[in-house]
Amino acid sequence: MQALSRRLGHQSFNQSPAISSLKSIYPLSDHYYGADHPRLGSTLAPKGVGHLVRKGTGGRSSVSGIVAVVFGATGFLGRYVVQQLAKMGSQVLVPFRGSEDSHRHLKLMGDLGQIVPMKYNPRDENSIKAVMAKANVVLNLIGREYETRNYSFEEVNHHMAEQLAMISKEHGGIMRFIQVSCLGASPSSPSRMLMAKAAAEEAVLRELPEATIMRPAVMIGTEDRILNRWAQFAKKYGFLPLYGDGSTKFQPVYVIDVAAAIMAALKDDGTSMGKVYELGGPEIFTMHELAAVMFDTIREWPRYVKVPFPIAKAMALPREILLNKVPFPLPTPNLFNLDLINAFTSDTVVSENALTFDDLGIVPHKLKGYPIEFLLSYRKGGPQFGSTISERVDPEAFP
């Protein structure tokens, strides 16, 4: 039986006369059907690295040649970056430190075997090296806007980024490193998180001068941490507190545009390497104006309570004092987050001479419309509630 199998296997590799005659009539050229054809080639053009193995038409079942490890893939921005990578046929390594359910939604985004969850410990250097062993692209999306008993701002936003850059430098096969920071990151910022992000940028560029830095503004999307929190608070308590007088300016950006910017930097010919991009939306809002957009979308009568910054900080201070003094974890801060309040004491908009979406060939979405359609779920009478005049009249206007 084994001899018969070997004989049949040997014959299958030899071209039959019928196939040879068919090829003589209909010649198949590798020039038109091979991976070198421009229609089938990848748009990735790495700089200073070897050739990538690519095949396919560029869809999710193709092979782009990218093996990307996305730190922070289970977060808000991470799911959209993983989706974009998987859609072009890349293999995505998803490091996670939580439960097995934290990455479950990501596995559906890629072809079979292309989304690879990998358990790791961010404090264990060998664990990180094991995750990055087969990668040629590293994306660092790790960040947190509040502290816990286990992780401080400096450890999460600065030291982890520095460690990833050092390991990538030792790796030798990492062709692109993209660090996601925050708009407004500065050593002189009143926010500790923004100070840590600025320190991370400096550390990454010191280790890898060819790294790309992305500074997105406040991101808006289905899972965001600003409009969702505002809508939940307004629905529960009937009003929305505004820090100061609500005049702080910022430039919210659609999360999918930020993911598209990361992909554009990854696909270019190396022109984005070593540069810093500030990613803000096309419109600048004050805090009061953005809250008005939220109220108009959920079709609730707008009611605001302006909380002076000193009082807002005093309301958020007890958590910061008790954080490391009690033997149990404290609740996650919602609206009254001390570091977030400090960040809102100054305007956060794109600098005048900064590199932006335009330099990456991307036109960002305006906020009104599709980017905030997820707020329709907060309408108390369903998605169509508020379509009539009677439903939009303030109840207090009746005698």
PEPE-V862519 format. One record per residue. N is the residue number from 1. OMEGA is omega in whole degrees, -180 to 180 (NA if undefined). NEAR is the number of other C-alpha atoms within 10 Angstrom. Layout:
BEGIN
N_OMEGA_NEAR + N_OMEGA_NEAR
END
This chain:
BEGIN
1_179_6 + 2_178_7 + 3_178_8 + 4_179_9 + 5_180_10 + 6_-180_11 + 7_179_11 + 8_178_11 + 9_180_11 + 10_-179_10 + 11_-178_11 + 12_180_10 + 13_178_8 + 14_-178_8 + 15_178_9 + 16_178_11 + 17_-179_9 + 18_180_9 + 19_179_10 + 20_179_12 + 21_178_11 + 22_178_12 + 23_179_12 + 24_179_10 + 25_-180_9 + 26_-177_9 + 27_177_10 + 28_-177_11 + 29_176_9 + 30_180_10 + 31_-178_10 + 32_-175_12 + 33_-179_11 + 34_-178_14 + 35_-179_17 + 36_179_14 + 37_-175_14 + 38_-180_12 + 39_-176_14 + 40_-176_18 + 41_177_19 + 42_177_26 + 43_179_16 + 44_179_19 + 45_-178_14 + 46_-178_17 + 47_176_13 + 48_179_9 + 49_180_12 + 50_-179_9 + 51_177_9 + 52_176_15 + 53_-176_12 + 54_173_20 + 55_-180_19 + 56_-175_18 + 57_178_19 + 58_179_19 + 59_-174_17 + 60_178_22 + 61_177_18 + 62_175_20 + 63_-178_23 + 64_-176_26 + 65_-180_18 + 66_169_23 + 67_-171_21 + 68_171_25 + 69_-174_26 + 70_176_27 + 71_-174_23 + 72_-177_19 + 73_-178_26 + 74_-180_24 + 75_-176_16 + 76_180_18 + 77_-173_22 + 78_-177_22 + 79_-180_19 + 80_176_21 + 81_178_24 + 82_179_26 + 83_-180_20 + 84_178_20 + 85_-178_27 + 86_-177_28 + 87_179_19 + 88_174_23 + 89_179_26 + 90_171_27 + 91_-174_25 + 92_175_27 + 93_-174_23 + 94_176_24 + 95_177_24 + 96_180_20 + 97_-179_13 + 98_-179_12 + 99_179_9 + 100_-180_11 + 101_-174_9 + 102_-178_14 + 103_-173_21 + 104_-178_11 + 105_-177_10 + 106_-174_22 + 107_180_19 + 108_-173_13 + 109_-177_18 + 110_177_24 + 111_-175_17 + 112_178_11 + 113_-178_10 + 114_176_21 + 115_-171_23 + 116_175_17 + 117_-179_21 + 118_178_17 + 119_180_17 + 120_177_19 + 121_-176_13 + 122_179_17 + 123_-179_12 + 124_-177_9 + 125_180_13 + 126_177_13 + 127_179_15 + 128_179_20 + 129_179_16 + 130_179_13 + 131_-175_19 + 132_-171_24 + 133_-175_13 + 134_-174_15 + 135_171_21 + 136_177_21 + 137_178_20 + 138_175_23 + 139_-180_22 + 140_179_21 + 141_-176_23 + 142_177_21 + 143_179_22 + 144_-175_14 + 145_175_17 + 146_-180_18 + 147_173_20 + 148_179_15 + 149_-174_14 + 150_-174_9 + 151_177_12 + 152_177_17 + 153_-175_21 + 154_-178_18 + 155_-176_16 + 156_-171_20 + 157_-177_27 + 158_-171_26 + 159_178_19 + 160_178_18 + 161_179_25 + 162_180_22 + 163_179_19 + 164_179_24 + 165_180_25 + 166_179_16 + 167_177_17 + 168_178_24 + 169_178_15 + 170_-177_12 + 171_177_15 + 172_-178_9 + 173_179_16 + 174_-176_20 + 175_177_21 + 176_176_22 + 177_-180_26 + 178_-180_24 + 179_178_25 + 180_-179_25 + 181_179_28 + 182_174_23 + 183_-177_24 + 184_178_25 + 185_-177_23 + 186_176_18 + 187_-179_14 + 188_-179_11 + 189_175_17 + 190_-180_18 + 191_178_23 + 192_179_24 + 193_-180_28 + 194_175_27 + 195_179_21 + 196_177_25 + 197_178_30 + 198_178_22 + 199_178_20 + 200_178_26 + 201_-180_26 + 202_-179_15 + 203_-179_19 + 204_-180_25 + 205_176_18 + 206_180_14 + 207_-177_18 + 208_-179_19 + 209_-179_14 + 210_180_19 + 211_177_23 + 212_-180_26 + 213_175_25 + 214_178_25 + 215_178_22 + 216_173_27 + 217_177_24 + 218_-174_21 + 219_-179_23 + 220_180_23 + 221_-174_22 + 222_-177_15 + 223_-172_14 + 224_-175_15 + 225_178_15 + 226_-178_16 + 227_177_22 + 228_-180_19 + 229_178_14 + 230_-178_20 + 231_179_23 + 232_-180_13 + 233_-179_16 + 234_179_22 + 235_-175_17 + 236_-173_10 + 237_177_8 + 238_177_14 + 239_178_18 + 240_176_24 + 241_177_21 + 242_179_21 + 243_-179_25 + 244_176_19 + 245_178_15 + 246_-176_20 + 247_179_17 + 248_-177_19 + 249_171_19 + 250_-167_24 + 251_-174_23 + 252_-175_24 + 253_179_25 + 254_-173_26 + 255_-180_27 + 256_176_20 + 257_178_22 + 258_177_26 + 259_178_20 + 260_178_20 + 261_178_26 + 262_178_22 + 263_179_17 + 264_178_19 + 265_-179_23 + 266_-175_26 + 267_-173_16 + 268_-176_16 + 269_-180_15 + 270_-178_18 + 271_-179_16 + 272_-177_21 + 273_180_20 + 274_-177_15 + 275_180_15 + 276_-179_19 + 277_176_23 + 278_-171_22 + 279_177_29 + 280_179_27 + 281_-178_29 + 282_-177_15 + 283_176_14 + 284_180_17 + 285_162_17 + 286_179_16 + 287_180_18 + 288_-180_20 + 289_179_15 + 290_177_19 + 291_178_23 + 292_176_16 + 293_179_17 + 294_180_22 + 295_-180_24 + 296_-179_15 + 297_180_22 + 298_176_24 + 299_172_22 + 300_-180_24 + 301_-175_16 + 302_175_16 + 303_-177_13 + 304_171_16 + 305_-179_13 + 306_-177_14 + 307_178_16 + 308_-176_14 + 309_179_17 + 310_180_11 + 311_178_12 + 312_178_21 + 313_179_19 + 314_179_11 + 315_-178_13 + 316_-173_19 + 317_-177_15 + 318_179_11 + 319_-179_18 + 320_-180_16 + 321_-174_10 + 322_-170_14 + 323_-177_17 + 324_-178_14 + 325_179_10 + 326_-176_10 + 327_-180_9 + 328_-180_10 + 329_179_12 + 330_180_14 + 331_177_9 + 332_-180_12 + 333_-178_14 + 334_179_14 + 335_-175_19 + 336_176_18 + 337_-172_21 + 338_-178_23 + 339_178_21 + 340_178_21 + 341_177_20 + 342_179_18 + 343_-178_20 + 344_176_21 + 345_179_17 + 346_180_16 + 347_179_14 + 348_179_21 + 349_-178_21 + 350_179_22 + 351_-174_12 + 352_-175_7 + 353_-177_7 + 354_170_13 + 355_-173_17 + 356_177_23 + 357_-178_21 + 358_-179_11 + 359_176_15 + 360_178_18 + 361_-177_12 + 362_175_14 + 363_-177_14 + 364_180_21 + 365_168_17 + 366_-171_15 + 367_-177_20 + 368_-179_11 + 369_-173_10 + 370_-177_11 + 371_-179_17 + 372_178_19 + 373_179_15 + 374_179_16 + 375_179_20 + 376_-179_16 + 377_-180_13 + 378_177_19 + 379_-171_18 + 380_-180_14 + 381_-178_12 + 382_-175_11 + 383_-178_16 + 384_-178_11 + 385_179_15 + 386_-179_19 + 387_-180_10 + 388_-178_9 + 389_-176_7 + 390_-180_9 + 391_-177_13 + 392_-179_14 + 393_179_13 + 394_180_11 + 395_-179_10 + 396_180_6 + 397_179_6 + 398_-180_6 + 399_NA_4
END
